[in-house]
Amino acid sequence: MLTDINPKLPMRDKKVTREFYMNKLGFQEFDTADFDAYLMMTKDQIQIHFFLFKDLDPKENYGQVYIRTDDIDRLYDSLLDSKTTIHPNGPLEIKSWGQKEFSVLDPDHSLLTFGQNISL
């Protein structure tokens, strides 16, 4: 019955969030509706939604999303090309559970982990 999931993450500044996801991660804004306190971004088959939380302390943000990909090496290289900072504790590596992963933090410190099953 379930068909999709669209995580909702906090954002302090819609413009900053939009620019990061577009310019660093290659997302596009979804839909033509422009809501002051809400943003929807899309890339390939996924969407991430954002809600305005002006008082968010990034050091206390525990938002996390795990995003699966079928070409992690190409994605990783494209993020390096766009000068996206890779999380220092989340470099591209093969994990013991059979995933090749890396992570980045968005401007509000939501953790985005990208992973591909490599079936050890």
MOPAC internal coordinates of N, CA, C and O (Angstrom, degrees):
PM7 1SCF
backbone

  N    0.0000 0     0.00 0     0.00 0    0    0    0
  C    1.4488 1     0.00 0     0.00 0    1    0    0
  C    1.5319 1   112.57 1     0.00 0    2    1    0
  O    1.2310 1   119.76 1   141.60 1    3    2    1
  N    1.3233 1   118.07 1   -38.40 1    3    2    1
  C    1.4645 1   120.16 1  -179.42 1    5    3    2
  C    1.5200 1   109.29 1   -71.97 1    6    5    3
  O    1.2310 1   120.21 1   -40.04 1    7    6    5
  N    1.3155 1   117.21 1   139.96 1    7    6    5
  C    1.4609 1   120.03 1  -175.33 1    9    7    6
  C    1.5155 1   114.79 1  -124.33 1   10    9    7
  O    1.2310 1   119.36 1   161.75 1   11   10    9
  N    1.3170 1   118.83 1   -18.25 1   11   10    9
  C    1.4551 1   119.63 1  -174.07 1   13   11   10
  C    1.5223 1   108.65 1  -166.74 1   14   13   11
  O    1.2310 1   121.00 1   -17.08 1   15   14   13
  N    1.3252 1   115.69 1   162.92 1   15   14   13
  C    1.4528 1   120.67 1   173.16 1   17   15   14
  C    1.5235 1   108.17 1  -140.94 1   18   17   15
  O    1.2310 1   121.00 1   -42.27 1   19   18   17
  N    1.3129 1   115.69 1   137.73 1   19   18   17
  C    1.4564 1   122.07 1   179.27 1   21   19   18
  C    1.5244 1   108.18 1  -128.25 1   22   21   19
  O    1.2310 1   120.36 1   -82.80 1   23   22   21
  N    1.3286 1   116.92 1    97.20 1   23   22   21
  C    1.4696 1   118.60 1  -179.10 1   25   23   22
  C    1.5183 1   111.50 1   -63.08 1   26   25   23
  O    1.2310 1   121.22 1   -30.75 1   27   26   25
  N    1.3239 1   115.27 1   149.25 1   27   26   25
  C    1.4642 1   122.33 1   177.10 1   29   27   26
  C    1.5201 1   108.02 1  -116.02 1   30   29   27
  O    1.2310 1   120.98 1   -56.93 1   31   30   29
  N    1.3222 1   115.74 1   123.07 1   31   30   29
  C    1.4534 1   121.84 1  -178.48 1   33   31   30
  C    1.5265 1   110.20 1  -118.80 1   34   33   31
  O    1.2310 1   120.06 1   -27.48 1   35   34   33
  N    1.3151 1   117.48 1   152.52 1   35   34   33
  C    1.4664 1   120.06 1   178.87 1   37   35   34
  C    1.5292 1   110.96 1   -77.33 1   38   37   35
  O    1.2310 1   121.21 1   -29.43 1   39   38   37
  N    1.3274 1   115.30 1   150.57 1   39   38   37
  C    1.4667 1   121.91 1   174.28 1   41   39   38
  C    1.5216 1   108.23 1  -139.53 1   42   41   39
  O    1.2310 1   120.66 1   -37.07 1   43   42   41
  N    1.3108 1   116.34 1   142.93 1   43   42   41
  C    1.4614 1   120.81 1   176.97 1   45   43   42
  C    1.5206 1   111.60 1   -91.09 1   46   45   43
  O    1.2310 1   120.00 1   149.55 1   47   46   45
  N    1.3256 1   117.60 1   -30.45 1   47   46   45
  C    1.4572 1   122.53 1  -174.91 1   49   47   46
  C    1.5213 1   108.15 1  -142.69 1   50   49   47
  O    1.2310 1   120.93 1   -66.52 1   51   50   49
  N    1.3036 1   115.83 1   113.48 1   51   50   49
  C    1.4642 1   121.58 1  -175.58 1   53   51   50
  C    1.5294 1   111.76 1   -59.07 1   54   53   51
  O    1.2310 1   120.07 1   137.86 1   55   54   53
  N    1.3029 1   117.47 1   -42.14 1   55   54   53
  C    1.4658 1   120.85 1  -178.22 1   57   55   54
  C    1.5329 1   110.78 1   -63.57 1   58   57   55
  O    1.2310 1   120.32 1   134.86 1   59   58   57
  N    1.3159 1   117.00 1   -45.14 1   59   58   57
  C    1.4667 1   121.72 1  -179.96 1   61   59   58
  C    1.5334 1   110.13 1   -62.83 1   62   61   59
  O    1.2310 1   120.52 1   134.90 1   63   62   61
  N    1.3257 1   116.61 1   -45.10 1   63   62   61
  C    1.4642 1   120.91 1   179.30 1   65   63   62
  C    1.5176 1   110.78 1   -62.54 1   66   65   63
  O    1.2310 1   120.14 1   132.25 1   67   66   65
  N    1.3121 1   117.34 1   -47.75 1   67   66   65
  C    1.4683 1   121.80 1   179.72 1   69   67   66
  C    1.5303 1   110.48 1   -57.55 1   70   69   67
  O    1.2310 1   120.37 1   132.28 1   71   70   69
  N    1.3258 1   116.91 1   -47.72 1   71   70   69
  C    1.4617 1   120.42 1  -177.64 1   73   71   70
  C    1.5311 1   111.87 1   -64.52 1   74   73   71
  O    1.2310 1   120.03 1   139.41 1   75   74   73
  N    1.3291 1   117.55 1   -40.59 1   75   74   73
  C    1.4638 1   120.06 1   178.53 1   77   75   74
  C    1.5210 1   110.63 1   -61.79 1   78   77   75
  O    1.2310 1   120.04 1   128.82 1   79   78   77
  N    1.3190 1   117.53 1   -51.18 1   79   78   77
  C    1.4543 1   120.50 1  -176.21 1   81   79   78
  C    1.5293 1   111.79 1   -67.15 1   82   81   79
  O    1.2310 1   119.94 1   146.69 1   83   82   81
  N    1.3195 1   117.72 1   -33.31 1   83   82   81
  C    1.4650 1   120.40 1   177.74 1   85   83   82
  C    1.5259 1   111.52 1   -76.30 1   86   85   83
  O    1.2310 1   120.49 1   126.42 1   87   86   85
  N    1.3243 1   116.67 1   -53.58 1   87   86   85
  C    1.4627 1   120.92 1  -170.83 1   89   87   86
  C    1.5196 1   114.06 1   -80.96 1   90   89   87
  O    1.2310 1   119.74 1   150.27 1   91   90   89
  N    1.3028 1   118.11 1   -29.73 1   91   90   89
  C    1.4667 1   120.97 1  -178.41 1   93   91   90
  C    1.5275 1   113.02 1   -97.52 1   94   93   91
  O    1.2310 1   120.52 1   141.79 1   95   94   93
  N    1.3420 1   116.61 1   -38.21 1   95   94   93
  C    1.4599 1   119.92 1  -173.86 1   97   95   94
  C    1.5293 1   113.90 1  -108.14 1   98   97   95
  O    1.2310 1   120.03 1   172.23 1   99   98   97
  N    1.3302 1   117.55 1    -7.77 1   99   98   97
  C    1.4608 1   120.44 1   176.32 1  101   99   98
  C    1.5130 1   115.97 1    79.71 1  102  101   99
  O    1.2310 1   120.06 1  -159.45 1  103  102  101
  N    1.3301 1   117.49 1    20.55 1  103  102  101
  C    1.4646 1   121.44 1   176.70 1  105  103  102
  C    1.5321 1   110.13 1   -80.48 1  106  105  103
  O    1.2310 1   121.18 1   -14.20 1  107  106  105
  N    1.3146 1   115.35 1   165.80 1  107  106  105
  C    1.4627 1   122.63 1   172.33 1  109  107  106
  C    1.5227 1   108.34 1  -125.25 1  110  109  107
  O    1.2310 1   121.39 1   -26.01 1  111  110  109
  N    1.3192 1   114.94 1   153.99 1  111  110  109
  C    1.4603 1   118.15 1   176.13 1  113  111  110
  C    1.5199 1   108.72 1   -71.38 1  114  113  111
  O    1.2310 1   120.77 1   -44.90 1  115  114  113
  N    1.3278 1   116.14 1   135.10 1  115  114  113
  C    1.4568 1   122.62 1  -178.90 1  117  115  114
  C    1.5146 1   109.61 1   -96.03 1  118  117  115
  O    1.2310 1   121.16 1   -43.20 1  119  118  117
  N    1.3122 1   115.39 1   136.80 1  119  118  117
  C    1.4573 1   122.43 1   176.27 1  121  119  118
  C    1.5250 1   109.78 1    75.96 1  122  121  119
  O    1.2310 1   121.19 1   -17.76 1  123  122  121
  N    1.2913 1   115.33 1   162.24 1  123  122  121
  C    1.4594 1   120.60 1  -179.51 1  125  123  122
  C    1.5244 1   112.02 1  -101.54 1  126  125  123
  O    1.2310 1   120.43 1   171.66 1  127  126  125
  N    1.3064 1   116.79 1    -8.34 1  127  126  125
  C    1.4644 1   119.89 1   178.57 1  129  127  126
  C    1.5231 1   109.42 1   -70.72 1  130  129  127
  O    1.2310 1   120.54 1   -43.91 1  131  130  129
  N    1.3084 1   116.58 1   136.09 1  131  130  129
  C    1.4584 1   121.11 1  -179.91 1  133  131  130
  C    1.5225 1   108.28 1  -114.67 1  134  133  131
  O    1.2310 1   121.33 1   -79.25 1  135  134  133
  N    1.3113 1   115.06 1   100.75 1  135  134  133
  C    1.4505 1   121.20 1   179.51 1  137  135  134
  C    1.5192 1   108.72 1   -97.31 1  138  137  135
  O    1.2310 1   119.72 1   -45.29 1  139  138  137
  N    1.3110 1   118.13 1   134.71 1  139  138  137
  C    1.4601 1   121.67 1  -177.70 1  141  139  138
  C    1.5194 1   112.87 1   -59.05 1  142  141  139
  O    1.2310 1   120.42 1   138.80 1  143  142  141
  N    1.3001 1   116.81 1   -41.20 1  143  142  141
  C    1.4599 1   120.58 1  -171.10 1  145  143  142
  C    1.5262 1   113.20 1  -110.30 1  146  145  143
  O    1.2310 1   120.00 1  -161.12 1  147  146  145
  N    1.3311 1   117.61 1    18.88 1  147  146  145
  C    1.4575 1   120.26 1  -176.62 1  149  147  146
  C    1.5190 1   109.22 1  -148.14 1  150  149  147
  O    1.2310 1   120.83 1   -35.54 1  151  150  149
  N    1.3190 1   116.02 1   144.46 1  151  150  149
  C    1.4622 1   121.90 1  -179.17 1  153  151  150
  C    1.5200 1   108.12 1  -142.26 1  154  153  151
  O    1.2310 1   120.68 1   -41.71 1  155  154  153
  N    1.3173 1   116.31 1   138.29 1  155  154  153
  C    1.4563 1   122.04 1   176.02 1  157  155  154
  C    1.5186 1   108.19 1  -123.43 1  158  157  155
  O    1.2310 1   120.99 1   -54.14 1  159  158  157
  N    1.3377 1   115.71 1   125.86 1  159  158  157
  C    1.4555 1   121.45 1  -179.99 1  161  159  158
  C    1.5236 1   108.43 1  -120.16 1  162  161  159
  O    1.2310 1   120.60 1   -31.92 1  163  162  161
  N    1.3421 1   116.46 1   148.08 1  163  162  161
  C    1.4573 1   120.80 1  -177.56 1  165  163  162
  C    1.5249 1   110.77 1  -138.99 1  166  165  163
  O    1.2310 1   121.71 1   -31.98 1  167  166  165
  N    1.3156 1   114.34 1   148.02 1  167  166  165
  C    1.4624 1   121.59 1   172.67 1  169  167  166
  C    1.5150 1   106.92 1  -152.89 1  170  169  167
  O    1.2310 1   121.25 1   -50.20 1  171  170  169
  N    1.3312 1   115.21 1   129.80 1  171  170  169
  C    1.4585 1   121.14 1  -178.26 1  173  171  170
  C    1.5252 1   109.12 1    52.89 1  174  173  171
  O    1.2310 1   119.68 1    61.86 1  175  174  173
  N    1.3180 1   118.22 1  -118.14 1  175  174  173
  C    1.4649 1   121.21 1  -175.61 1  177  175  174
  C    1.5177 1   114.30 1  -101.74 1  178  177  175
  O    1.2310 1   119.55 1  -169.37 1  179  178  177
  N    1.3330 1   118.45 1    10.63 1  179  178  177
  C    1.4645 1   118.68 1  -176.49 1  181  179  178
  C    1.5239 1   111.88 1  -120.42 1  182  181  179
  O    1.2310 1   121.71 1   -21.71 1  183  182  181
  N    1.3100 1   114.33 1   158.29 1  183  182  181
  C    1.4641 1   123.09 1   172.82 1  185  183  182
  C    1.5226 1   108.10 1  -130.99 1  186  185  183
  O    1.2310 1   121.51 1   -36.39 1  187  186  185
  N    1.3204 1   114.72 1   143.61 1  187  186  185
  C    1.4540 1   120.72 1   169.23 1  189  187  186
  C    1.5181 1   106.34 1  -125.04 1  190  189  187
  O    1.2310 1   120.70 1   -47.53 1  191  190  189
  N    1.3191 1   116.28 1   132.47 1  191  190  189
  C    1.4554 1   122.14 1   179.08 1  193  191  190
  C    1.5293 1   108.95 1  -105.96 1  194  193  191
  O    1.2310 1   120.78 1   -28.56 1  195  194  193
  N    1.3199 1   116.11 1   151.44 1  195  194  193
  C    1.4596 1   122.00 1  -178.36 1  197  195  194
  C    1.5206 1   109.22 1  -133.12 1  198  197  195
  O    1.2310 1   120.99 1   -40.15 1  199  198  197
  N    1.3276 1   115.71 1   139.85 1  199  198  197
  C    1.4551 1   120.87 1   176.20 1  201  199  198
  C    1.5215 1   108.63 1  -118.45 1  202  201  199
  O    1.2310 1   120.73 1   -35.26 1  203  202  201
  N    1.3044 1   116.21 1   144.74 1  203  202  201
  C    1.4544 1   121.67 1  -178.15 1  205  203  202
  C    1.5271 1   110.88 1   -69.80 1  206  205  203
  O    1.2310 1   121.04 1   -50.68 1  207  206  205
  N    1.3231 1   115.61 1   129.32 1  207  206  205
  C    1.4544 1   123.29 1   178.34 1  209  207  206
  C    1.5260 1   106.05 1  -144.32 1  210  209  207
  O    1.2310 1   121.15 1  -102.11 1  211  210  209
  N    1.3296 1   115.41 1    77.89 1  211  210  209
  C    1.4679 1   121.39 1  -173.44 1  213  211  210
  C    1.5159 1   113.72 1   -60.43 1  214  213  211
  O    1.2310 1   120.01 1   149.68 1  215  214  213
  N    1.3173 1   117.59 1   -30.32 1  215  214  213
  C    1.4646 1   120.90 1  -177.26 1  217  215  214
  C    1.5291 1   113.33 1   -90.22 1  218  217  215
  O    1.2310 1   120.02 1  -170.78 1  219  218  217
  N    1.3145 1   117.57 1     9.22 1  219  218  217
  C    1.4591 1   120.84 1  -179.78 1  221  219  218
  C    1.5253 1   110.60 1   -61.39 1  222  221  219
  O    1.2310 1   120.78 1   -48.64 1  223  222  221
  N    1.3029 1   116.11 1   131.36 1  223  222  221
  C    1.4607 1   122.02 1   170.67 1  225  223  222
  C    1.5322 1   105.71 1   -94.90 1  226  225  223
  O    1.2310 1   119.61 1   -69.67 1  227  226  225
  N    1.3454 1   118.35 1   110.33 1  227  226  225
  C    1.4648 1   120.04 1  -176.09 1  229  227  226
  C    1.5279 1   113.74 1   -53.87 1  230  229  227
  O    1.2310 1   120.22 1   150.38 1  231  230  229
  N    1.3261 1   117.18 1   -29.62 1  231  230  229
  C    1.4599 1   120.00 1  -179.92 1  233  231  230
  C    1.5311 1   111.66 1   -70.78 1  234  233  231
  O    1.2310 1   120.32 1   166.42 1  235  234  233
  N    1.3266 1   117.00 1   -13.58 1  235  234  233
  C    1.4580 1   121.54 1   179.16 1  237  235  234
  C    1.5241 1   112.19 1  -111.55 1  238  237  235
  O    1.2310 1   120.36 1  -167.13 1  239  238  237
  N    1.3116 1   116.91 1    12.87 1  239  238  237
  C    1.4584 1   121.04 1   178.74 1  241  239  238
  C    1.5237 1   109.20 1   -89.31 1  242  241  239
  O    1.2310 1   120.93 1   -59.91 1  243  242  241
  N    1.3120 1   115.82 1   120.09 1  243  242  241
  C    1.4578 1   120.99 1   179.83 1  245  243  242
  C    1.5244 1   111.48 1  -109.53 1  246  245  243
  O    1.2310 1   120.42 1  -160.97 1  247  246  245
  N    1.3474 1   116.79 1    19.03 1  247  246  245
  C    1.4594 1   120.52 1   178.16 1  249  247  246
  C    1.5172 1   110.97 1   -63.81 1  250  249  247
  O    1.2310 1   120.79 1   -46.75 1  251  250  249
  N    1.3294 1   116.09 1   133.25 1  251  250  249
  C    1.4544 1   121.50 1  -179.86 1  253  251  250
  C    1.5179 1   109.84 1  -143.64 1  254  253  251
  O    1.2310 1   121.32 1   -36.52 1  255  254  253
  N    1.3261 1   115.08 1   143.48 1  255  254  253
  C    1.4591 1   121.16 1   175.92 1  257  255  254
  C    1.5260 1   107.67 1  -136.71 1  258  257  255
  O    1.2310 1   120.51 1   -45.82 1  259  258  257
  N    1.3246 1   116.63 1   134.18 1  259  258  257
  C    1.4608 1   121.92 1   174.02 1  261  259  258
  C    1.5216 1   106.96 1  -104.31 1  262  261  259
  O    1.2310 1   120.66 1   -58.83 1  263  262  261
  N    1.3264 1   116.35 1   121.17 1  263  262  261
  C    1.4614 1   121.94 1  -175.55 1  265  263  262
  C    1.5202 1   108.58 1  -115.77 1  266  265  263
  O    1.2310 1   120.62 1   -59.61 1  267  266  265
  N    1.3070 1   116.42 1   120.39 1  267  266  265
  C    1.4633 1   120.87 1   178.71 1  269  267  266
  C    1.5266 1   110.19 1   -84.85 1  270  269  267
  O    1.2310 1   121.82 1   -34.25 1  271  270  269
  N    1.3284 1   114.11 1   145.75 1  271  270  269
  C    1.4576 1   121.10 1   179.05 1  273  271  270
  C    1.5205 1   109.14 1  -136.85 1  274  273  271
  O    1.2310 1   120.43 1   -19.83 1  275  274  273
  N    1.3231 1   116.78 1   160.17 1  275  274  273
  C    1.4642 1   119.92 1   176.66 1  277  275  274
  C    1.5327 1   111.65 1  -108.93 1  278  277  275
  O    1.2310 1   120.34 1  -173.35 1  279  278  277
  N    1.3462 1   116.95 1     6.65 1  279  278  277
  C    1.4660 1   121.08 1   177.08 1  281  279  278
  C    1.5273 1   109.10 1  -151.30 1  282  281  279
  O    1.2310 1   120.84 1  -110.68 1  283  282  281
  N    1.3113 1   116.01 1    69.32 1  283  282  281
  C    1.4585 1   121.03 1  -173.18 1  285  283  282
  C    1.5271 1   112.58 1   -64.58 1  286  285  283
  O    1.2310 1   120.08 1   145.28 1  287  286  285
  N    1.3158 1   117.45 1   -34.72 1  287  286  285
  C    1.4629 1   119.26 1  -179.37 1  289  287  286
  C    1.5226 1   110.91 1   -64.96 1  290  289  287
  O    1.2310 1   120.39 1   135.93 1  291  290  289
  N    1.3170 1   116.85 1   -44.07 1  291  290  289
  C    1.4717 1   120.50 1   178.70 1  293  291  290
  C    1.5292 1   110.86 1   -65.29 1  294  293  291
  O    1.2310 1   120.24 1   138.29 1  295  294  293
  N    1.3332 1   117.14 1   -41.71 1  295  294  293
  C    1.4550 1   120.71 1   178.03 1  297  295  294
  C    1.5233 1   110.42 1   -62.07 1  298  297  295
  O    1.2310 1   120.39 1   132.72 1  299  298  297
  N    1.3152 1   116.86 1   -47.28 1  299  298  297
  C    1.4666 1   121.58 1   179.85 1  301  299  298
  C    1.5339 1   110.63 1   -58.30 1  302  301  299
  O    1.2310 1   120.50 1   133.06 1  303  302  301
  N    1.3344 1   116.66 1   -46.94 1  303  302  301
  C    1.4645 1   120.33 1   179.38 1  305  303  302
  C    1.5220 1   111.57 1   -62.14 1  306  305  303
  O    1.2310 1   120.15 1   141.68 1  307  306  305
  N    1.3388 1   117.32 1   -38.32 1  307  306  305
  C    1.4687 1   119.79 1   179.85 1  309  307  306
  C    1.5294 1   111.16 1   -66.61 1  310  309  307
  O    1.2310 1   120.26 1   145.09 1  311  310  309
  N    1.3276 1   117.11 1   -34.91 1  311  310  309
  C    1.4600 1   119.80 1   177.78 1  313  311  310
  C    1.5234 1   110.70 1   -71.09 1  314  313  311
  O    1.2310 1   120.20 1   141.84 1  315  314  313
  N    1.3091 1   117.22 1   -38.16 1  315  314  313
  C    1.4656 1   119.62 1   174.82 1  317  315  314
  C    1.5250 1   110.60 1   -62.90 1  318  317  315
  O    1.2310 1   120.23 1   139.65 1  319  318  317
  N    1.3454 1   117.17 1   -40.35 1  319  318  317
  C    1.4645 1   121.54 1   178.21 1  321  319  318
  C    1.5238 1   111.94 1   -61.39 1  322  321  319
  O    1.2310 1   120.47 1   145.43 1  323  322  321
  N    1.3463 1   116.71 1   -34.57 1  323  322  321
  C    1.4666 1   120.41 1   179.89 1  325  323  322
  C    1.5300 1   111.47 1   -88.20 1  326  325  323
  O    1.2310 1   121.04 1  -170.61 1  327  326  325
  N    1.3437 1   115.62 1     9.39 1  327  326  325
  C    1.4665 1   122.57 1   177.87 1  329  327  326
  C    1.5295 1   112.65 1    60.48 1  330  329  327
  O    1.2310 1   120.97 1  -144.74 1  331  330  329
  N    1.3230 1   115.74 1    35.26 1  331  330  329
  C    1.4589 1   121.86 1   174.56 1  333  331  330
  C    1.5250 1   108.34 1   -77.11 1  334  333  331
  O    1.2310 1   120.89 1   -48.73 1  335  334  333
  N    1.3174 1   115.91 1   131.27 1  335  334  333
  C    1.4574 1   120.52 1  -179.87 1  337  335  334
  C    1.5243 1   109.87 1   -75.71 1  338  337  335
  O    1.2310 1   121.01 1   -56.40 1  339  338  337
  N    1.3157 1   115.68 1   123.60 1  339  338  337
  C    1.4600 1   121.72 1   175.50 1  341  339  338
  C    1.5264 1   107.13 1   -83.09 1  342  341  339
  O    1.2310 1   120.57 1   -42.76 1  343  342  341
  N    1.3219 1   116.52 1   137.24 1  343  342  341
  C    1.4649 1   120.49 1  -179.24 1  345  343  342
  C    1.5322 1   108.98 1   -58.39 1  346  345  343
  O    1.2310 1   120.04 1   -47.73 1  347  346  345
  N    1.3457 1   117.54 1   132.27 1  347  346  345
  C    1.4717 1   119.49 1  -177.92 1  349  347  346
  C    1.5312 1   113.81 1   -60.81 1  350  349  347
  O    1.2310 1   119.98 1   155.23 1  351  350  349
  N    1.3137 1   117.65 1   -24.77 1  351  350  349
  C    1.4695 1   120.83 1   177.24 1  353  351  350
  C    1.5240 1   111.88 1   -97.73 1  354  353  351
  O    1.2310 1   120.18 1  -171.70 1  355  354  353
  N    1.3291 1   117.25 1     8.30 1  355  354  353
  C    1.4595 1   120.21 1  -176.62 1  357  355  354
  C    1.5126 1   113.54 1  -136.04 1  358  357  355
  O    1.2310 1   119.66 1  -131.01 1  359  358  357
  N    1.3552 1   118.25 1    48.99 1  359  358  357
  C    1.4616 1   119.11 1   178.25 1  361  359  358
  C    1.5301 1   110.73 1   -69.89 1  362  361  359
  O    1.2310 1   121.11 1   -16.75 1  363  362  361
  N    1.2986 1   115.48 1   163.25 1  363  362  361
  C    1.4615 1   120.42 1   177.62 1  365  363  362
  C    1.5231 1   109.13 1   -63.18 1  366  365  363
  O    1.2310 1   121.16 1   -60.05 1  367  366  365
  N    1.3209 1   115.38 1   119.95 1  367  366  365
  C    1.4592 1   119.78 1   178.66 1  369  367  366
  C    1.5190 1   110.46 1  -160.33 1  370  369  367
  O    1.2310 1   121.71 1   -19.37 1  371  370  369
  N    1.3126 1   114.34 1   160.63 1  371  370  369
  C    1.4592 1   120.79 1   177.00 1  373  371  370
  C    1.5223 1   107.98 1   -88.66 1  374  373  371
  O    1.2310 1   121.36 1   -54.91 1  375  374  373
  N    1.3150 1   115.00 1   125.09 1  375  374  373
  C    1.4659 1   121.52 1  -179.50 1  377  375  374
  C    1.5290 1   110.53 1   -90.29 1  378  377  375
  O    1.2310 1   120.78 1   -21.37 1  379  378  377
  N    1.3059 1   116.12 1   158.63 1  379  378  377
  C    1.4681 1   121.01 1  -177.92 1  381  379  378
  C    1.5291 1   112.31 1   -65.27 1  382  381  379
  O    1.2310 1   119.78 1   163.09 1  383  382  381
  N    1.3118 1   118.03 1   -16.91 1  383  382  381
  C    1.4643 1   121.31 1  -178.50 1  385  383  382
  C    1.5284 1   112.32 1   -93.26 1  386  385  383
  O    1.2310 1   120.33 1  -167.12 1  387  386  385
  N    1.3514 1   116.98 1    12.88 1  387  386  385
  C    1.4643 1   120.08 1   172.88 1  389  387  386
  C    1.5090 1   114.93 1    86.21 1  390  389  387
  O    1.2310 1   120.06 1  -158.44 1  391  390  389
  N    1.3162 1   117.49 1    21.56 1  391  390  389
  C    1.4628 1   121.85 1   177.13 1  393  391  390
  C    1.5265 1   108.69 1  -117.73 1  394  393  391
  O    1.2310 1   120.66 1   -38.23 1  395  394  393
  N    1.3141 1   116.34 1   141.77 1  395  394  393
  C    1.4532 1   121.86 1   169.05 1  397  395  394
  C    1.5169 1   104.78 1  -100.96 1  398  397  395
  O    1.2310 1   120.25 1   -56.70 1  399  398  397
  N    1.3404 1   117.12 1   123.30 1  399  398  397
  C    1.4660 1   121.10 1  -169.19 1  401  399  398
  C    1.5211 1   112.01 1  -139.05 1  402  401  399
  O    1.2310 1   122.10 1   -19.65 1  403  402  401
  N    1.3428 1   113.58 1   160.35 1  403  402  401
  C    1.4581 1   122.78 1   165.40 1  405  403  402
  C    1.5219 1   107.42 1  -154.43 1  406  405  403
  O    1.2310 1   120.91 1   -14.98 1  407  406  405
  N    1.3407 1   115.86 1   165.02 1  407  406  405
  C    1.4727 1   120.08 1  -176.43 1  409  407  406
  C    1.5193 1   111.50 1  -136.17 1  410  409  407
  O    1.2310 1   121.49 1   -27.10 1  411  410  409
  N    1.3317 1   114.76 1   152.90 1  411  410  409
  C    1.4658 1   122.71 1   172.34 1  413  411  410
  C    1.5223 1   107.87 1  -135.65 1  414  413  411
  O    1.2310 1   121.01 1   -22.38 1  415  414  413
  N    1.3169 1   115.67 1   157.62 1  415  414  413
  C    1.4598 1   121.97 1   172.15 1  417  415  414
  C    1.5113 1   108.73 1  -106.16 1  418  417  415
  O    1.2310 1   120.52 1   -42.98 1  419  418  417
  N    1.3280 1   116.62 1   137.02 1  419  418  417
  C    1.4619 1   118.69 1   174.49 1  421  419  418
  C    1.5310 1   108.63 1   -83.08 1  422  421  419
  O    1.2310 1   119.26 1    -1.90 1  423  422  421
  N    1.3251 1   119.02 1   178.10 1  423  422  421
  C    1.4714 1   121.00 1  -176.02 1  425  423  422
  C    1.5317 1   114.81 1   -58.90 1  426  425  423
  O    1.2310 1   120.27 1   159.49 1  427  426  425
  N    1.3271 1   117.08 1   -20.51 1  427  426  425
  C    1.4644 1   120.65 1   179.70 1  429  427  426
  C    1.5175 1   112.28 1  -104.77 1  430  429  427
  O    1.2310 1   120.79 1  -167.72 1  431  430  429
  N    1.3129 1   116.09 1    12.28 1  431  430  429
  C    1.4659 1   125.03 1   177.62 1  433  431  430
  C    1.5194 1   113.92 1    70.04 1  434  433  431
  O    1.2310 1   119.75 1  -154.55 1  435  434  433
  N    1.3256 1   118.08 1    25.45 1  435  434  433
  C    1.4612 1   119.44 1   166.75 1  437  435  434
  C    1.5207 1   106.51 1   -74.58 1  438  437  435
  O    1.2310 1   120.65 1   -46.04 1  439  438  437
  N    1.3251 1   116.37 1   133.96 1  439  438  437
  C    1.4553 1   121.91 1  -177.46 1  441  439  438
  C    1.5204 1   109.76 1   -88.97 1  442  441  439
  O    1.2310 1   120.63 1   -56.10 1  443  442  441
  N    1.3193 1   116.40 1   123.90 1  443  442  441
  C    1.4554 1   122.80 1   175.85 1  445  443  442
  C    1.5224 1   107.30 1  -110.36 1  446  445  443
  O    1.2310 1   120.44 1   -64.88 1  447  446  445
  N    1.3090 1   116.76 1   115.12 1  447  446  445
  C    1.4637 1   121.24 1   177.07 1  449  447  446
  C    1.5175 1   107.82 1  -109.05 1  450  449  447
  O    1.2310 1   121.19 1   -52.21 1  451  450  449
  N    1.3242 1   115.33 1   127.79 1  451  450  449
  C    1.4542 1   122.28 1   179.17 1  453  451  450
  C    1.5201 1   107.51 1  -106.03 1  454  453  451
  O    1.2310 1   120.34 1   -46.16 1  455  454  453
  N    1.3365 1   116.95 1   133.84 1  455  454  453
  C    1.4529 1   119.81 1  -176.94 1  457  455  454
  C    1.5115 1   113.37 1  -143.94 1  458  457  455
  O    1.2310 1   121.66 1   -30.22 1  459  458  457
  N    1.3286 1   114.44 1   149.78 1  459  458  457
  C    1.4490 1   122.08 1   176.23 1  461  459  458
  C    1.5160 1   108.49 1  -132.55 1  462  461  459
  O    1.2310 1   120.57 1   -46.51 1  463  462  461
  N    1.3255 1   116.52 1   133.49 1  463  462  461
  C    1.4560 1   122.39 1   177.00 1  465  463  462
  C    1.5231 1   108.54 1   -71.69 1  466  465  463
  O    1.2310 1   120.78 1   -54.73 1  467  466  465
  N    1.3128 1   116.11 1   125.27 1  467  466  465
  C    1.4625 1   119.69 1   179.43 1  469  467  466
  C    1.5214 1   111.66 1  -114.20 1  470  469  467
  O    1.2310 1   120.39 1   179.97 1  471  470  469
  N    1.3215 1   116.86 1    -0.03 1  471  470  469
  C    1.4748 1   123.21 1   176.07 1  473  471  470
  C    1.5177 1   112.27 1    43.77 1  474  473  471
  O    1.2310 1   121.88 1   -98.57 1  475  474  473
  N    1.3050 1   114.01 1    81.43 1  475  474  473
  C    1.4800 1   120.14 1   179.04 1  477  475  474
  C    1.5000 1   112.25 1   -57.43 1  478  477  475
  O    1.2310 1   120.10 1   180.00 1  479  478  477

